[in-house]
Amino acid sequence: MIRVVGIGLNGKDSLTIEVKSIVENASILMGSQRHLKYFPDYLGVAITLENFIKDIKNLKELNKDNKSIVILVSGDPLFFGLGRLLLQEINNKDLEFYPNLTSIQLAFSYIKVPWHDAHFISIHGRNLDELILSFRKGEKKIAILTDSYNSPQVIANIYLSLNLSKNYDIWVCENLGKIDQKINCFSPQKLINLEQYEFSSLNVVIFIENNNVILNKQEYKQLPILGIEDKYFLTFKDRPGLMTKREVRIAILGELNLQPKQIIWDIGAGTGSVSIEISRLSNTSKVYAIEKTAVGINIITQNCKRFRTHNVIPMPLMSLEELYELPSPDRIFIGGSGGKLIDILEICQQKLRKKGCLVISLATIENLGISINWFKNNSWYYSLFSIQVSRSLAIANLTRLYPTNPVFLLKASRKYE
Ligand SMILES: C[S@@+](CC[C@H](N)C(=O)[O-])C[C@H]1O[C@@H](n2cnc3c(N)ncnc32)[C@H](O)[C@@H]1O
């Protein structure tokens, strides 16, 4: 039988009497040098683990003799530990696990945050794809097991270069449970400014979402006239990817052919990012940020406050008929249609002012087909392009590209005799 015993941060004392006796009575005790040192009085055969392939081979041989073998590991063997690999190599009838507290569990206790809903990732000797994916998904809590190469600064750099709309506090928990334990909270920016600082190689990094981003005076003053970075917008907590990305937003603003003193409808406004950019470009225009979800309206209202816009009107829309009550627009942008694209287009046909134009962003080929057919059948001019942006991403000293979703931008106006 092979018993895999998790050691806690205070070594032998972290084990119950029962588990301690299992260790002490084992005929073979395997572990790292550090772990074996916790049992100086052990009388059996002690083997230092060094190389996984060699160790497994050795272990399989020893197991044939029906010896009682104990392997010491840190924390919970089945939490990014040796346990998973042992299960791949050894019959699970021959394995028993005795877990201890994991480093992540301890870290969450120290920072006083519940952890049942956290997302766990190990980049300890692994690639960073899963980490990038969880940033892009906007997970609320991300707990990361690191190694000396993938340091907290490297992680913060990756997060910042993704230029996402979610903001986080980053906790770096070093040497947990040891005398030199350190637990500190940083903003991503502050962390990358610590370029030269060396954190202990034994650390876990925890990202906790921070929704209290308020633009300070300085940041507000430095906002560009066009193309605000995504991270400044408040987004849907559960679906951060729902926002129209900055590069696409810039293209939409160009396609809209904006002029002063216009009425603009932004249908399916979502976070209001397009409305807010329009309002900053043209402060004499009136922008109706039309949105059917209450959450969306709340986010639009908060974003308007955040960017101090005075000419965006968040418009909750219970039924499409309410669009008839709004002032006729010079420009319409449709960013979301909730499955009612044709009904919306019919209303736009009646309400759009002469010489007005309409821009739709479409993520699916089906909706593109529906739109084109409708424009053809109703004798509108239309043109379109597809846009697919890949953004740069800093991985240590290298730069990689990662793709964002492609969209179609369709622009249309009515034909007049
Ligand atoms: C291979 S994983 C082992 C995880 C282990 N099974 C557990 O339950 O915690 C090793 C990683 O755990 C983290 N770690 C382990 N002990 C730690 C400690 N005392 N302080 C901070 N991080 C620790 C580090 O990120 C390290 O790279």
The ligand as an SDF file (V2000), in Angstrom:
LIG
                    3D

 27 29  0  0  0  0  0  0  0  0999 V2000
    3.4190   21.8470   -6.7590 C   0  0  0  0  0  0  0  0  0  0  0  0
    2.4910   23.0730   -5.9180 S   0  0  0  0  0  0  0  0  0  0  0  0
    2.0060   22.1820   -4.5280 C   0  0  0  0  0  0  0  0  0  0  0  0
    0.6640   22.5310   -3.9800 C   0  0  0  0  0  0  0  0  0  0  0  0
    0.2960   21.6930   -2.7780 C   0  0  0  0  0  0  0  0  0  0  0  0
   -0.2000   20.4140   -3.1610 N   0  0  0  0  0  0  0  0  0  0  0  0
   -0.7720   22.3710   -1.9160 C   0  0  0  0  0  0  0  0  0  0  0  0
   -1.7580   21.7290   -1.5730 O   0  0  0  0  0  0  0  0  0  0  0  0
   -0.5480   23.5320   -1.5290 O   0  0  0  0  0  0  0  0  0  0  0  0
    3.7770   24.1170   -5.3640 C   0  0  0  0  0  0  0  0  0  0  0  0
    3.3310   25.5800   -5.3030 C   0  0  0  0  0  0  0  0  0  0  0  0
    2.5510   25.8000   -4.1230 O   0  0  0  0  0  0  0  0  0  0  0  0
    2.7740   27.1010   -3.6090 C   0  0  0  0  0  0  0  0  0  0  0  0
    3.2080   26.9720   -2.2060 N   0  0  0  0  0  0  0  0  0  0  0  0
    3.4500   25.8220   -1.5660 C   0  0  0  0  0  0  0  0  0  0  0  0
    3.7960   26.0670   -0.2760 N   0  0  0  0  0  0  0  0  0  0  0  0
    3.7540   27.4110   -0.1140 C   0  0  0  0  0  0  0  0  0  0  0  0
    4.0210   28.3030    0.9820 C   0  0  0  0  0  0  0  0  0  0  0  0
    4.3990   27.8530    2.1580 N   0  0  0  0  0  0  0  0  0  0  0  0
    3.8760   29.6510    0.7700 N   0  0  0  0  0  0  0  0  0  0  0  0
    3.4840   30.1070   -0.4070 C   0  0  0  0  0  0  0  0  0  0  0  0
    3.2420   29.3140   -1.4620 N   0  0  0  0  0  0  0  0  0  0  0  0
    3.3740   27.9910   -1.3300 C   0  0  0  0  0  0  0  0  0  0  0  0
    3.7910   27.7540   -4.5170 C   0  0  0  0  0  0  0  0  0  0  0  0
    3.0960   28.5300   -5.4740 O   0  0  0  0  0  0  0  0  0  0  0  0
    4.4670   26.5710   -5.1650 C   0  0  0  0  0  0  0  0  0  0  0  0
    5.0010   26.9060   -6.3970 O   0  0  0  0  0  0  0  0  0  0  0  0
  1  2  1  0
  2  3  1  0
  2 10  1  0
  3  4  1  0
  4  5  1  0
  5  6  1  0
  5  7  1  0
  7  8  2  0
  7  9  1  0
 10 11  1  0
 11 12  1  0
 11 26  1  0
 12 13  1  0
 13 14  1  0
 13 24  1  0
 14 15  1  0
 14 23  1  0
 15 16  2  0
 16 17  1  0
 17 18  1  0
 17 23  2  0
 18 19  1  0
 18 20  2  0
 20 21  1  0
 21 22  2  0
 22 23  1  0
 24 25  1  0
 24 26  1  0
 26 27  1  0
M  CHG  2   2   1   9  -1
M  END
$$$$
